[in-house]
Amino acid sequence: METTEKVLDAMKKAGKALKAGEIADLTGIDRKEIDKAMKVLKKEEKIVSPKVCFWEPK
């Protein structure tokens, strides 16, 4: 499974908006890799930010 898929899956399972650090804790993936994956997901419009620093699936 690709990193972006793992990040999106963790967000869906959490059922709430998460910070990048929380996603890193849940998935065990390095924070830098999480940031890269989130950048791709933002560009593809698969995630949105309901409030500053928090992200959730669209």
C-alpha positions as CSV (number, residue, x, y, z in Angstrom):
1,M,0.0,0.0,0.0
2,E,1.3,3.4,-0.9
3,T,2.0,6.1,1.8
4,T,-0.8,8.3,0.5
5,E,-3.3,5.5,0.7
6,K,-2.2,4.6,4.2
7,V,-2.6,8.3,5.3
8,L,-6.0,8.6,3.8
9,D,-7.1,5.2,5.3
10,A,-5.9,6.3,8.8
11,M,-7.9,9.5,8.5
12,K,-11.0,7.6,7.5
13,K,-10.6,5.2,10.3
14,A,-10.1,7.9,12.9
15,G,-13.4,9.5,12.0
16,K,-12.2,13.0,13.0
17,A,-9.8,15.7,11.8
18,L,-6.2,14.8,12.6
19,K,-2.9,16.6,12.8
20,A,0.0,15.3,10.8
21,G,1.8,14.2,14.0
22,E,-1.3,12.2,15.1
23,I,-1.3,10.4,11.7
24,A,2.3,9.6,12.1
25,D,1.6,8.1,15.5
26,L,-1.3,6.0,14.1
27,T,0.5,4.7,11.1
28,G,4.1,4.5,12.3
29,I,5.2,6.4,9.2
30,D,7.9,9.1,9.5
31,R,6.5,12.6,9.8
32,K,8.4,13.8,6.7
33,E,6.7,11.1,4.6
34,I,3.3,12.0,6.1
35,D,3.9,15.7,5.0
36,K,4.8,14.6,1.5
37,A,1.7,12.3,1.2
38,M,-0.6,15.1,2.6
39,K,0.8,17.5,0.0
40,V,-0.2,15.0,-2.8
41,L,-3.6,14.4,-1.2
42,K,-4.2,18.2,-0.9
43,K,-3.3,18.7,-4.6
44,E,-5.7,15.8,-5.6
45,E,-8.4,17.4,-3.4
46,K,-8.9,14.2,-1.4
47,I,-8.4,15.9,2.0
48,V,-9.7,19.2,3.5
49,S,-8.8,21.3,6.5
50,P,-11.8,22.1,8.7
51,K,-9.5,24.2,11.0
52,V,-5.8,25.2,11.1
53,C,-3.4,22.2,11.2
54,F,-6.2,19.6,11.2
55,W,-7.0,17.5,8.1
56,E,-9.8,15.1,7.2
57,P,-10.9,13.2,4.1
58,K,-13.1,15.1,1.7
